[in-house]
């Protein structure tokens, strides 16, 4: 067994668990010491390691100091690629080895602050700053996911190597206590997060708006922006509602080239169009996604979908400032409501919407290269037939999402 090169073993282990299950990898890591490292490397590269407490160890548990100093856990420390912090304040006693343990996780590529993470509010600010700087400052970290309102925003610029930020909160950002403001802020020496190429904003519309306004407000107050969007090219909005006025939401994102708007049909129906996409003058790709939930069975389908298309998708498509730049356009309806395709197509609003969309794309987007129309009531061949005019004009038409092109 020791004659098989480790890189070949890794490929074997990958193919033994193509669906993401880890049982085969666990068993393989126990075969012999030679198999242990490649099997555990693949195992922990798929694992999400969750820390729920920073507390001093209770009887029977493994203290963080042991995880750092015991060579038995060396493979573990070097192979954790996804780290989730879900810190709920139950006992504010900080394990002395906690910060050293985080420092030892040198291979983390994705860091996730999950809700609730209110224990950071009970940690000494100096200690918390040190912990967060270690985590965020890792050169290998390229993605940060924050879905807790208790995350101290002033620490965010220390994640200077990340390219992808996902920000989501069900409640508006809390007021930042002075104790959470690092000393560098008052002296103007705080770093600037300037490596972002992709941002996803989720949660409530108010939370998303306040996130952008926080950065703008700091710029006005301190004369410097903590987050630079100069390299940002992809923006995804996945909001729970549109109750808050978002007409100025795109002000910091004028350089983006790819926009995805993904919300529930219920959220779209309850709000008028409140996004001003005319500021986005460099768009190369626009994706509109609307999905129903299992609780939305009361919605009149497909009429509710047609209302969303006419009140949101079509007006946005019409109002893009430079339509000659757009290369990719996707309309994607994800439905949990079961209805036969023939019954859907029997509604006169549906073929009328198809015709309107066909005409809109033909007349307004002369440089479009790819058009995706992903709906539950049309098969792939029916999509090709419905939008044959676009195909005749040299546009690639498909019922597969644009994301699938890169899978």
Secondary structure in CASP SS format (residue, H / E / C, confidence):
PFRMAT SS
TARGET T0000
AUTHOR 0000-0000-0000
METHOD secondary structure of the structure
MODEL  1
X C 1.00
X C 1.00
X C 1.00
X C 1.00
X C 1.00
X H 1.00
X H 1.00
X H 1.00
X H 1.00
X H 1.00
X H 1.00
X H 1.00
X H 1.00
X H 1.00
X H 1.00
X H 1.00
X C 1.00
X C 1.00
X C 1.00
X C 1.00
X C 1.00
X C 1.00
X H 1.00
X H 1.00
X H 1.00
X H 1.00
X H 1.00
X H 1.00
X H 1.00
X C 1.00
X C 1.00
X C 1.00
X H 1.00
X H 1.00
X H 1.00
X H 1.00
X H 1.00
X H 1.00
X H 1.00
X H 1.00
X H 1.00
X H 1.00
X H 1.00
X H 1.00
X H 1.00
X H 1.00
X C 1.00
X E 1.00
X E 1.00
X E 1.00
X E 1.00
X C 1.00
X C 1.00
X C 1.00
X E 1.00
X C 1.00
X C 1.00
X C 1.00
X C 1.00
X C 1.00
X C 1.00
X C 1.00
X C 1.00
X H 1.00
X H 1.00
X H 1.00
X H 1.00
X H 1.00
X H 1.00
X C 1.00
X H 1.00
X H 1.00
X H 1.00
X H 1.00
X H 1.00
X H 1.00
X H 1.00
X H 1.00
X H 1.00
X C 1.00
X C 1.00
X E 1.00
X E 1.00
X E 1.00
X E 1.00
X C 1.00
X C 1.00
X C 1.00
X C 1.00
X C 1.00
X C 1.00
X C 1.00
X C 1.00
X E 1.00
X C 1.00
X C 1.00
X C 1.00
X H 1.00
X H 1.00
X H 1.00
X H 1.00
X H 1.00
X H 1.00
X H 1.00
X C 1.00
X C 1.00
X C 1.00
X C 1.00
X C 1.00
X E 1.00
X E 1.00
X E 1.00
X E 1.00
X C 1.00
X C 1.00
X C 1.00
X C 1.00
X H 1.00
X H 1.00
X H 1.00
X H 1.00
X C 1.00
X C 1.00
X C 1.00
X H 1.00
X H 1.00
X H 1.00
X H 1.00
X H 1.00
X H 1.00
X H 1.00
X H 1.00
X H 1.00
X H 1.00
X H 1.00
X H 1.00
X C 1.00
X C 1.00
X C 1.00
X C 1.00
X C 1.00
X C 1.00
X E 1.00
X E 1.00
X E 1.00
X E 1.00
X C 1.00
X C 1.00
X C 1.00
X C 1.00
X C 1.00
X C 1.00
X H 1.00
X H 1.00
X H 1.00
X H 1.00
X H 1.00
X H 1.00
X C 1.00
X C 1.00
X C 1.00
X C 1.00
X C 1.00
X E 1.00
X E 1.00
X E 1.00
X E 1.00
X E 1.00
X E 1.00
X C 1.00
X C 1.00
X C 1.00
X C 1.00
X C 1.00
X C 1.00
X C 1.00
X C 1.00
X H 1.00
X H 1.00
X H 1.00
X C 1.00
X C 1.00
X H 1.00
X H 1.00
X H 1.00
X H 1.00
X H 1.00
X C 1.00
X C 1.00
X C 1.00
X C 1.00
X C 1.00
X E 1.00
X C 1.00
X C 1.00
X C 1.00
X C 1.00
X E 1.00
X E 1.00
X E 1.00
X E 1.00
X E 1.00
X E 1.00
X C 1.00
X H 1.00
X H 1.00
X H 1.00
X H 1.00
X H 1.00
X H 1.00
X H 1.00
X H 1.00
X H 1.00
X H 1.00
X H 1.00
X H 1.00
X H 1.00
X H 1.00
X H 1.00
X H 1.00
X H 1.00
X H 1.00
X C 1.00
X C 1.00
X C 1.00
X C 1.00
X E 1.00
X C 1.00
X C 1.00
X C 1.00
X C 1.00
X C 1.00
X C 1.00
X E 1.00
X E 1.00
X E 1.00
X E 1.00
X E 1.00
X E 1.00
X C 1.00
X C 1.00
X C 1.00
X C 1.00
X C 1.00
X C 1.00
X C 1.00
X C 1.00
X C 1.00
X H 1.00
X H 1.00
X H 1.00
X H 1.00
X H 1.00
X C 1.00
X C 1.00
X C 1.00
X C 1.00
X E 1.00
X E 1.00
X E 1.00
X E 1.00
X E 1.00
X E 1.00
X E 1.00
X H 1.00
X H 1.00
X H 1.00
X H 1.00
X H 1.00
X C 1.00
X C 1.00
X C 1.00
X C 1.00
X C 1.00
X C 1.00
X C 1.00
X H 1.00
X H 1.00
X H 1.00
X C 1.00
X C 1.00
X C 1.00
X C 1.00
X C 1.00
X E 1.00
X E 1.00
X E 1.00
X E 1.00
X E 1.00
X E 1.00
X E 1.00
X C 1.00
X C 1.00
X H 1.00
X H 1.00
X H 1.00
X C 1.00
X C 1.00
X C 1.00
X C 1.00
X C 1.00
X C 1.00
X H 1.00
X H 1.00
X H 1.00
X H 1.00
X H 1.00
X H 1.00
X H 1.00
X H 1.00
X H 1.00
X H 1.00
X H 1.00
X H 1.00
X H 1.00
X H 1.00
X H 1.00
X H 1.00
X H 1.00
X C 1.00
X C 1.00
X C 1.00
X H 1.00
X H 1.00
X H 1.00
X C 1.00
X C 1.00
X E 1.00
X E 1.00
X E 1.00
X E 1.00
X E 1.00
X E 1.00
X E 1.00
X C 1.00
X C 1.00
X C 1.00
X C 1.00
X C 1.00
X C 1.00
X H 1.00
X H 1.00
X H 1.00
X H 1.00
X H 1.00
X C 1.00
X C 1.00
X H 1.00
X H 1.00
X H 1.00
X H 1.00
X H 1.00
X H 1.00
X H 1.00
X H 1.00
X H 1.00
X H 1.00
X H 1.00
X H 1.00
X H 1.00
X H 1.00
X H 1.00
X H 1.00
X H 1.00
X C 1.00
X C 1.00
X C 1.00
X C 1.00
X C 1.00
X E 1.00
X E 1.00
X E 1.00
X E 1.00
X E 1.00
X C 1.00
X C 1.00
X C 1.00
X C 1.00
X C 1.00
X H 1.00
X H 1.00
X H 1.00
X H 1.00
X H 1.00
X H 1.00
X H 1.00
X C 1.00
X H 1.00
X H 1.00
X H 1.00
X H 1.00
X H 1.00
X C 1.00
X C 1.00
X C 1.00
X E 1.00
X E 1.00
X E 1.00
X C 1.00
X C 1.00
X C 1.00
X H 1.00
X H 1.00
X H 1.00
X H 1.00
X H 1.00
X C 1.00
END
